[in-house]
Amino acid sequence: MLRLSKLTDYGTVIMTFMARAEGHVHSAHEIAEQVGIAAPTVSKVLKMLARDELVVSTRGARGGYVLARPAAQITMAQIISAMEGGPLGLTECSTTPGVCVQERSCSIRTNWQRINQVIVRALEEVSLAEMTRPVAQPIHMRDADPGARRGRVPA
């Protein structure tokens, strides 16, 4: 199963919350109360997002965090990359050549790279602004299964 870390999940929740009140300066404490995530965790996530310049922090009595640019200009790929630390990759060889000892003889490396490119492209096409809007219709697992679209029934 492919799964993002809990901190990445929290990062998307926090960014989506901030995008709903774009331009508003939010304290870490306020965000923690509103989204139901512990304040120390919210602070840690905000620092990670600030490091990748997705949010900007301001100091002082009215300080806090604000999106670094409009939500429509921030992609899910950028948020996930900031939280996971580096280029997005399903396998190490998808993004970093030379890390796998079997790289030269691997018959599926290029396929993993192709799959990785499709996923990254899909994440780049979804903006933070889009994440603030509800989806009109839920996606059912059968609809997401490529075999089902071709008329195959899972065994």
KELUM-363699 format. One record per atom (N, C-alpha, C): x, y, z; atom name. Coordinates in steps of 0.2 Angstrom, whole numbers. Example, Ala and Ser with C-alpha at 12.3 -4.5 7.8 and 13.67 -1.06 7.14 Angstrom:
2
ATOM     xx     yy     zz  zase
ATOM     66    -28     39     N
ATOM     62    -22     39    CA
ATOM     66    -16     39     C
ATOM     64    -11     35     N
ATOM     68     -5     36    CA
ATOM     64      0     39     C
// end
This chain:
155
ATOM     xx     yy     zz  zase
ATOM      4     -6      0     N
ATOM      0      0      0    CA
ATOM      4      6      0     C
ATOM      3     11     -4     N
ATOM      6     17     -4    CA
ATOM      3     22      1     C
ATOM      7     25      5     N
ATOM      4     29     10    CA
ATOM      9     35     12     C
ATOM      6     41     12     N
ATOM      9     47     15    CA
ATOM     10     46     22     C
ATOM     15     50     25     N
ATOM     16     50     32    CA
ATOM     10     54     35     C
ATOM     10     53     42     N
ATOM      4     57     46    CA
ATOM      6     64     45     C
ATOM     12     66     46     N
ATOM     14     73     46    CA
ATOM     12     76     39     C
ATOM     13     72     34     N
ATOM     11     75     27    CA
ATOM      3     76     27     C
ATOM      0     71     30     N
ATOM     -8     72     30    CA
ATOM     -9     78     34     C
ATOM     -6     79     40     N
ATOM     -7     85     44    CA
ATOM     -6     91     40     C
ATOM      0     91     36     N
ATOM      2     97     32    CA
ATOM     -4     99     27     C
ATOM     -7     94     24     N
ATOM    -12     95     19    CA
ATOM    -18     98     23     C
ATOM    -20     96     29     N
ATOM    -26     98     32    CA
ATOM    -24    105     35     C
ATOM    -18    107     37     N
ATOM    -17    114     39    CA
ATOM    -17    119     33     C
ATOM    -14    117     28     N
ATOM    -13    121     22    CA
ATOM    -20    122     19     C
ATOM    -25    117     19     N
ATOM    -32    118     17    CA
ATOM    -35    123     22     C
ATOM    -34    122     28     N
ATOM    -38    127     33    CA
ATOM    -35    134     31     C
ATOM    -29    135     30     N
ATOM    -26    142     29    CA
ATOM    -29    144     23     C
ATOM    -30    140     18     N
ATOM    -32    142     11    CA
ATOM    -39    145     11     C
ATOM    -43    142     16     N
ATOM    -50    144     16    CA
ATOM    -51    151     19     C
ATOM    -46    154     22     N
ATOM    -46    161     25    CA
ATOM    -39    164     22     C
ATOM    -39    164     15     N
ATOM    -33    166     12    CA
ATOM    -31    173     14     C
ATOM    -25    175     16     N
ATOM    -23    182     18    CA
ATOM    -23    183     25     C
ATOM    -27    179     29     N
ATOM    -27    179     36    CA
ATOM    -21    176     39     C
ATOM    -19    180     44     N
ATOM    -13    177     48    CA
ATOM    -16    173     54     C
ATOM    -13    167     54     N
ATOM    -15    162     59    CA
ATOM    -10    160     64     C
ATOM    -11    160     70     N
ATOM     -7    158     75    CA
ATOM     -7    150     75     C
ATOM     -1    147     77     N
ATOM     -1    140     77    CA
ATOM     -6    137     82     C
ATOM     -7    141     88     N
ATOM    -12    139     93    CA
ATOM    -19    139     90     C
ATOM    -21    144     86     N
ATOM    -27    144     82    CA
ATOM    -28    139     78     C
ATOM    -23    137     74     N
ATOM    -24    132     69    CA
ATOM    -25    125     73     C
ATOM    -21    124     78     N
ATOM    -22    118     82    CA
ATOM    -29    117     84     C
ATOM    -32    122     87     N
ATOM    -38    122     90    CA
ATOM    -44    121     84     C
ATOM    -43    124     78     N
ATOM    -48    123     73    CA
ATOM    -47    116     69     C
ATOM    -41    114     69     N
ATOM    -41    107     65    CA
ATOM    -40    101     69     C
ATOM    -39    102     76     N
ATOM    -39     96     80    CA
ATOM    -33     93     80     C
ATOM    -27     96     79     N
ATOM    -21     93     79    CA
ATOM    -17     96     85     C
ATOM    -13     93     89     N
ATOM     -9     95     94    CA
ATOM     -5    101     92     C
ATOM     -4    106     96     N
ATOM     -1    112     95    CA
ATOM      7    111     93     C
ATOM     10    107     97     N
ATOM     17    106     95    CA
ATOM     18    103     88     C
ATOM     13     98     86     N
ATOM     14     95     80    CA
ATOM     12    101     74     C
ATOM      7    105     75     N
ATOM      6    110     71    CA
ATOM     12    115     70     C
ATOM     15    116     75     N
ATOM     21    121     75    CA
ATOM     27    117     71     C
ATOM     28    111     72     N
ATOM     33    107     68    CA
ATOM     31    107     60     C
ATOM     25    106     59     N
ATOM     22    106     52    CA
ATOM     23    113     49     C
ATOM     21    118     52     N
ATOM     22    125     49    CA
ATOM     29    126     48     C
ATOM     34    124     52     N
ATOM     41    125     51    CA
ATOM     43    122     45     C
ATOM     41    116     44     N
ATOM     43    112     38    CA
ATOM     40    116     32     C
ATOM     34    118     32     N
ATOM     31    121     26    CA
ATOM     34    128     25     C
ATOM     36    131     30     N
ATOM     40    138     30    CA
ATOM     47    137     26     C
ATOM     50    131     28     N
ATOM     57    130     25    CA
ATOM     56    129     18     C
ATOM     51    127     15     N
ATOM     50    126      8    CA
ATOM     46    132      5     C
ATOM     45    137      9     N
ATOM     42    143      7    CA
ATOM     35    143      4     C
ATOM     31    138      8     N
ATOM     24    138      6    CA
ATOM     20    142     11     C
ATOM     23    143     17     N
ATOM     20    148     21    CA
ATOM     25    153     24     C
ATOM     23    159     26     N
ATOM     27    164     29    CA
ATOM     26    165     36     C
ATOM     31    166     40     N
ATOM     29    167     47    CA
ATOM     31    174     48     C
ATOM     27    177     53     N
ATOM     28    184     55    CA
ATOM     28    184     63     C
ATOM     33    188     65     N
ATOM     33    188     73    CA
ATOM     29    194     75     C
ATOM     29    194     82     N
ATOM     25    200     85    CA
ATOM     19    198     88     C
ATOM     15    203     91     N
ATOM      9    202     94    CA
ATOM      4    199     89     C
ATOM      4    201     83     N
ATOM     -1    199     78    CA
ATOM      2    194     73     C
ATOM      8    191     76     N
ATOM     11    187     71    CA
ATOM      8    180     70     C
ATOM     11    176     66     N
ATOM      8    170     64    CA
ATOM     10    167     58     C
ATOM      6    164     54     N
ATOM      8    161     48    CA
ATOM      2    162     43     C
ATOM      5    164     37     N
ATOM      0    165     31    CA
ATOM      3    161     25     C
ATOM     -1    160     20     N
ATOM      1    156     14    CA
ATOM      6    161     10     C
ATOM     11    158      8     N
ATOM     16    162      4    CA
ATOM     14    165     -2     C
ATOM      9    162     -5     N
ATOM      6    164    -12    CA
ATOM     -1    161    -12     C
ATOM     -5    164    -17     N
ATOM    -12    162    -17    CA
ATOM    -12    154    -18     C
ATOM    -18    151    -15     N
ATOM    -19    144    -14    CA
ATOM    -19    141    -21     C
ATOM    -21    145    -26     N
ATOM    -22    142    -33    CA
ATOM    -15    141    -36     C
ATOM    -10    144    -33     N
ATOM     -3    143    -36    CA
ATOM      1    138    -32     C
ATOM     -2    135    -27     N
ATOM      2    130    -23    CA
ATOM     -1    123    -25     C
ATOM      3    118    -27     N
ATOM      1    112    -29    CA
ATOM      1    107    -23     C
ATOM     -2    101    -24     N
ATOM     -2     96    -19    CA
ATOM      5     93    -19     C
ATOM      8     93    -25     N
ATOM     15     90    -26    CA
ATOM     20     94    -22     C
ATOM     19    101    -22     N
ATOM     23    105    -18    CA
ATOM     23    104    -10     C
ATOM     16    103     -8     N
ATOM     15    102     -1    CA
ATOM     18     95      1     C
ATOM     17     90     -3     N
ATOM     19     83     -1    CA
ATOM     27     83     -1     C
ATOM     30     86     -6     N
ATOM     37     87     -7    CA
ATOM     40     90     -1     C
ATOM     37     96      2     N
ATOM     39     99      7    CA
ATOM     39     95     14     C
ATOM     34     91     14     N
ATOM     33     87     20    CA
ATOM     37     81     20     C
ATOM     38     78     14     N
ATOM     41     71     14    CA
ATOM     49     72     13     C
ATOM     51     79     11     N
ATOM     58     80     11    CA
ATOM     61     78      5     C
ATOM     60     81     -1     N
ATOM     64     80     -7    CA
ATOM     59     78    -13     C
ATOM     62     76    -18     N
ATOM     58     75    -24    CA
ATOM     53     69    -23     C
ATOM     47     69    -26     N
ATOM     42     64    -25    CA
ATOM     44     57    -29     C
ATOM     45     52    -25     N
ATOM     46     46    -29    CA
ATOM     44     40    -25     C
ATOM     41     35    -29     N
ATOM     38     29    -26    CA
ATOM     44     24    -24     C
ATOM     49     24    -28     N
ATOM     55     20    -27    CA
ATOM     61     25    -27     C
ATOM     66     23    -24     N
ATOM     72     27    -24    CA
ATOM     75     28    -31     C
ATOM     75     23    -35     N
ATOM     77     24    -42    CA
ATOM     73     28    -46     C
ATOM     67     30    -44     N
ATOM     62     34    -48    CA
ATOM     65     41    -48     C
ATOM     69     43    -43     N
ATOM     71     50    -43    CA
ATOM     78     51    -42     C
ATOM     82     46    -39     N
ATOM     89     47    -37    CA
ATOM     93     41    -41     C
ATOM     96     43    -46     N
ATOM    100     38    -50    CA
ATOM    106     36    -45     C
ATOM    108     29    -46     N
ATOM    114     27    -43    CA
ATOM    113     25    -35     C
ATOM    107     25    -33     N
ATOM    106     22    -26    CA
ATOM    105     15    -25     C
ATOM    103     12    -31     N
ATOM    101      5    -30    CA
ATOM    107      1    -34     C
ATOM    109     -5    -30     N
ATOM    115     -9    -33    CA
ATOM    113    -13    -39     C
ATOM    106    -14    -40     N
ATOM    104    -18    -46    CA
ATOM    101    -13    -51     C
ATOM    103     -7    -51     N
ATOM    100     -2    -56    CA
ATOM    102     -4    -63     C
ATOM    108     -6    -64     N
ATOM    110     -7    -71    CA
ATOM    107    -13    -74     C
ATOM    105    -18    -70     N
ATOM    102    -24    -73    CA
ATOM     94    -25    -72     C
ATOM     91    -19    -69     N
ATOM     84    -19    -67    CA
ATOM     80    -18    -74     C
ATOM     75    -23    -74     N
ATOM     71    -23    -80    CA
ATOM     65    -19    -80     C
ATOM     64    -17    -73     N
ATOM     57    -13    -72    CA
ATOM     58     -6    -70     C
ATOM     65     -3    -70     N
ATOM     66      3    -67    CA
ATOM     63      9    -72     C
ATOM     63      8    -78     N
ATOM     60     13    -82    CA
ATOM     52     13    -81     C
ATOM     49      7    -80     N
ATOM     42      7    -79    CA
ATOM     40     11    -72     C
ATOM     45     10    -67     N
ATOM     43     13    -61    CA
ATOM     44     21    -62     C
ATOM     49     23    -66     N
ATOM     50     30    -67    CA
ATOM     44     33    -71     C
ATOM     41     29    -76     N
ATOM     35     31    -79    CA
ATOM     29     32    -75     C
ATOM     28     27    -70     N
ATOM     23     27    -65    CA
ATOM     24     33    -61     C
ATOM     30     34    -59     N
ATOM     31     40    -54    CA
ATOM     29     47    -58     C
ATOM     31     47    -64     N
ATOM     30     53    -68    CA
ATOM     22     55    -68     C
ATOM     18     49    -69     N
ATOM     11     50    -69    CA
ATOM      8     53    -63     C
ATOM     11     50    -57     N
ATOM      8     52    -51    CA
ATOM     10     59    -49     C
ATOM     16     61    -50     N
ATOM     19     68    -49    CA
ATOM     15     72    -53     C
ATOM     14     71    -60     N
ATOM     10     75    -64    CA
ATOM      3     76    -61     C
ATOM      0     71    -59     N
ATOM     -7     71    -56    CA
ATOM     -7     76    -50     C
ATOM     -2     75    -46     N
ATOM     -2     79    -40    CA
ATOM      0     87    -41     C
ATOM      3     88    -47     N
ATOM      5     95    -49    CA
ATOM     -1     98    -52     C
ATOM     -6     94    -54     N
ATOM    -12     97    -57    CA
ATOM    -18     99    -52     C
ATOM    -17     97    -46     N
ATOM    -22     98    -40    CA
ATOM    -19    104    -36     C
ATOM    -23    109    -36     N
ATOM    -20    115    -32    CA
ATOM    -23    115    -25     C
ATOM    -20    119    -21     N
ATOM    -23    119    -14    CA
ATOM    -30    122    -14     C
ATOM    -31    127    -19     N
ATOM    -37    130    -19    CA
ATOM    -43    125    -21     C
ATOM    -41    120    -25     N
ATOM    -46    115    -27    CA
ATOM    -47    110    -21     C
ATOM    -42    109    -16     N
ATOM    -43    105    -10    CA
ATOM    -48    108     -5     C
ATOM    -49    115     -6     N
ATOM    -54    118     -1    CA
ATOM    -61    117     -3     C
ATOM    -62    114    -10     N
ATOM    -69    113    -12    CA
ATOM    -71    106    -12     C
ATOM    -77    105    -10     N
ATOM    -79     98     -9    CA
ATOM    -80     95    -16     C
ATOM    -78     88    -17     N
ATOM    -79     85    -23    CA
ATOM    -86     83    -24     C
ATOM    -89     84    -30     N
ATOM    -96     84    -32    CA
ATOM    -98     76    -31     C
ATOM    -94     72    -32     N
ATOM    -96     65    -32    CA
ATOM    -90     61    -29     C
ATOM    -91     56    -24     N
ATOM    -85     52    -22    CA
ATOM    -83     48    -27     C
ATOM    -76     46    -27     N
ATOM    -73     41    -32    CA
ATOM    -74     35    -29     C
ATOM    -77     30    -32     N
ATOM    -77     23    -29    CA
ATOM    -71     19    -32     C
ATOM    -69     15    -27     N
ATOM    -63     11    -29    CA
ATOM    -64      7    -36     C
ATOM    -70      5    -38     N
ATOM    -70      2    -44    CA
ATOM    -69      7    -50     C
ATOM    -71     13    -49     N
ATOM    -70     18    -54    CA
ATOM    -62     19    -54     C
ATOM    -59     19    -49     N
ATOM    -51     20    -49    CA
ATOM    -47     14    -51     C
ATOM    -50      8    -52     N
ATOM    -47      2    -54    CA
ATOM    -46      2    -62     C
ATOM    -40      3    -65     N
ATOM    -40      3    -72    CA
ATOM    -43     -4    -75     C
ATOM    -42     -9    -72     N
ATOM    -45    -15    -75    CA
ATOM    -52    -15    -75     C
ATOM    -56    -12    -71     N
ATOM    -63    -11    -71    CA
ATOM    -65     -7    -77     C
ATOM    -61     -2    -78     N
ATOM    -63      3    -84    CA
ATOM    -62     -1    -91     C
ATOM    -58     -6    -91     N
ATOM    -58    -10    -97    CA
ATOM    -62    -16    -97     C
ATOM    -67    -16    -92     N
ATOM    -72    -22    -92    CA
ATOM    -70    -28    -89     C
ATOM    -64    -28    -86     N
ATOM    -62    -34    -82    CA
ATOM    -64    -34    -75     C
ATOM    -66    -39    -73     N
ATOM    -69    -40    -66    CA
ATOM    -63    -43    -61     C
ATOM    -62    -40    -56     N
ATOM    -56    -42    -51    CA
ATOM    -58    -49    -49     C
ATOM    -53    -53    -49     N
ATOM    -54    -61    -46    CA
ATOM    -55    -61    -39     C
// end
